[in-house]
Amino acid sequence: MLNEDHRVACVNFAQQNLNRDWSRVIFLDEKTFSSSQDSKLPLWRLDNTRYEPNHVLDTQRSGRISVEVLGWILSDGPGELVQIGGRMNRAQYVRILNDILLPGILDRKLGIPDRKK
């Protein structure tokens, strides 16, 4: 949920960029999808009582399946959806940008110069 400061910042951003050419902007985001709810319970306990038996919750493997993906979209439609193996690190991010995102953008012939020339 957005608080009031975030709402104001969003409105300010929208007003400042109202006349921007959004047709040449790439939106990129990552998301984790899970086959079950992975929510944490609210917890309160006294200091230094973390490992007391009445504060330890037994858990079992749920068999939950999670997949993290990264996707992108331009004004003319979505790009490729990429599955990320494990937690994304800098090297994976750069590989996705160089090997998937950039070629996908160049394939659309949007007037972006090919950096290999």
Long-range contacts (C-beta under 8 A, 24 or more apart in sequence): 22-75, 23-74, 23-75, 23-76, 24-75, 24-110, 25-74, 25-75, 26-72, 26-73, 26-74, 26-79, 26-101, 26-105, 27-72, 27-73, 27-74, 28-70, 28-71, 28-72, 28-101, 29-70, 29-71, 29-72, 30-68, 30-69, 30-70, 30-71, 30-84, 30-88, 31-68, 31-69, 31-71, 32-66, 32-67, 32-68, 32-69, 33-66, 33-67, 33-68, 33-69, 34-64, 34-65, 34-66, 35-64, 35-65, 35-66, 36-62, 36-64, 38-64, 38-66, 70-96, 72-101, 72-104, 74-105, 74-108, 74-110, 76-108, 76-110, 79-104, 79-105, 80-104
